[in-house]
Amino acid sequence: MSRPELRLHTDRLVANIRAVRERIAPSQLMMVFKDDAYGHGLTWAVESARDAGIEWYGSYDIASGVEMRRLLGSDGRIFAWVTSTDEEIDEALAHHIDLGVGTAEYLDRVIERARVLGTRARIHLKIDSGLHRNGLLPEEWEGTVAVVRAAEREGLAAFVGIWSHLAEASDAEDDDARSVFLEAVRVSGESGATPEALHLTASAASWWRPELRGSLSRVGAFCYGIRSAEGPELDGIAPVAELSAAVTRVRRDDVVIAIGSFDGIPSTLAGAEVGTPAGARVLRSVGETSSVVAGWPGAAVGDEVTLFGRGEYGEQSATGLAERIDTVGEEILTRLTPRVRRVIVS
Ligand SMILES: *Cc1c(COP(=O)(O)O)cnc(C)c1O
């Protein structure tokens, strides 16, 4: 009864997906579901995305990719990009999950597992375009492409994609990354390869930098309505979830609500504004399982306080809260613990 609730609005998720798709067309949307769909809950997010017609599903790890495959059946393409163990590779191959491959060592293991299982691995090779966080170096690119091409001829691999990840720190750096990426595409083309999926951009660059988009755009945050920290509001995009907690005590000039740091609320958020039936009020302090909010006339036990949402009660968005403590909206959402009940309201 007094457990906090993260309320999920399917209609808003669907509207965001539509807005992202329109914005990035003709690039196709790969929706990203890492960290339990950015804290919203994987099952709800994947099923809603499938109903909205999503074709490509981005899963950071293979275990969530397998869960997504269970939800999707034979529909959709699933892409998992974290370098994984041989057991996980076997799971991925058995469940028709595309693999992001960013090292020669991982490539060798993926091909070997395909050989052992008698199947064909679907591979998206990653070029390090400057982020230095996994990815083949330009000088090893040509040789690695040759290894994938040889595995293709043996029936052990399909070279379906080339990808990279941007730092999004400055436009100039991202432009340099794009040059490295395009050079990798050119070199692989010289080997006769024609991978269908070229993908470089996440939310911000997909939205703001049309010239950087490939045939696919990997978008997580904006689909869930999480705008960039210090970034502008986005046309047609609204927060998909709101976090609500019940008033459990009314005191002289404040109220106690049933949510705290054990639910994943950073105690450093004290001082932020939250939403109440009377509009914005200050969150005075954050305890372990309860917090204190400045009161309002007529406040009653059972009233609801909205910690974040889309501003209907005077509250901020998750990103608005995050900016107070120099982090990103994703972190506010993904820190919420299982004590917070996920409730689908539309
Ligand atoms: C998280 C992630 C994305 C999606 O990023 P958003 O900013 O949430 O859209 C895309 N690609 C990779 C490799 C990621 O890790």
The ligand as an ORCA input file, in Angstrom:
! r2SCAN-3c Opt
* xyz 0 1
  C      23.548      3.089    -24.025
  C      23.975      2.929    -25.406
  C      23.203      3.439    -26.450
  C      21.961      4.258    -26.213
  O      22.327      5.487    -25.631
  P      21.220      6.594    -25.338
  O      21.983      7.836    -25.110
  O      20.485      6.126    -24.126
  O      20.341      6.657    -26.512
  C      23.627      3.220    -27.744
  N      24.744      2.514    -28.007
  C      25.520      2.012    -27.017
  C      26.741      1.254    -27.389
  C      25.166      2.203    -25.694
  O      25.931      1.705    -24.728
*
